[in-house]
C-alpha cells in the first residue's frame, strides 16, 4: 500500500501535465490561439497561473481516496479468480 501511495505521489504532477495537455489540444481550434500545447509550455503555464509548483499536486487527496477502494476491488477480484482457476485445475480442467 505504501509503495502505491509513493508511486502515485511521484507520478501525480506528470499526470496533471498530461491532463492539461489533453485539454489544451482539445481547445486549440485556430493557430492564433495562445494555448500551450507542449509539456514545457504547459508546465510553465500551470506553475505561473497557479502561482506555485506545488499546485501540480492539486487534487491529490481525492486521488488517494479513490485508490483505496480500487486496490481493494482489484485484490479481491484477483484472489477470487485465482482460487477459481486453481479449483478448476484440480478438478481436471472441466
N, C-alpha and C positions, 0 to 999 in steps of 0.2 A: 504494500500500500504506500509506503514511504517513497519507494522508487517511482511509482506512478505520479505522486504529488510533485516530486522533484523534476521529473521529466516534463510534466505539464507546466510547471513554473518556468522552466528554461525555454520551452517552445512557445509559450503564450505570446510574447512580443512578436515573434515571426508570424504567428497565426493572425495577429492584429494587423500586421502589414499586409499579409495576403488578402484578408477581408477588405481592407481599404483599397488595394489594387483592383480587386474584382469589382467593387462599387465604382471606382473611378473609370474603369474601362467600360462599364455599362453606361455611364453618364456621358462619355465622350461621343458626341454626335457630329461636331464640326471641328476642323483643325484649329480654328482660332480660339477654342476654349482653353482656359488656363488651369486645367486639372492635371495633376501629376500622375503619370502612368508608368513610372519606373520605381524600382524598390528604393533607390536613393532619394528620389523626389518625394515619394510617399512618406518615408521615414522623416525627412526634413519637414514636410507639411504637418505630419502628425505631431512631432515634438514641438514645432513652433506654434501651431494652433492650440495645442493643449497645454502649452507653457512649460511642461516638464517631461523629460524622457520617461519618468516613472508612470506617466499616464498611458504608456504602452500596455501596462498591466490592468487598465480599467476593465472591469468585468471578470476578473479572475475568480472572485469568490463564488459567483453563480456557477462558474465552470467547475469549481471544487465540489459544490453541492450536487451538480449533475453527475459527477464522476462516481460517487459512492454507489448509487443505485445501478448505474451502468455496469460497473465492475462486478457487483453482486449478481446481477442477472446473467452476465457472461460466464461467471464462475459456476453458478448453479446449472446453467444450460450445458456447459462443458462436462461437468461431473455427471449429470443425468444421461447425456448421450454416451459418455464413456462407459458408464455402468450398463446401459442398454446394449452397446456393441460387445462388451465383454460377455454379457449373458448370452447373446446370440452366438458368439464364437464358441462358448462352452456347450451350447445346445446342438452344435453341429452345423451352424450356419443357416438354419431354417427360420 
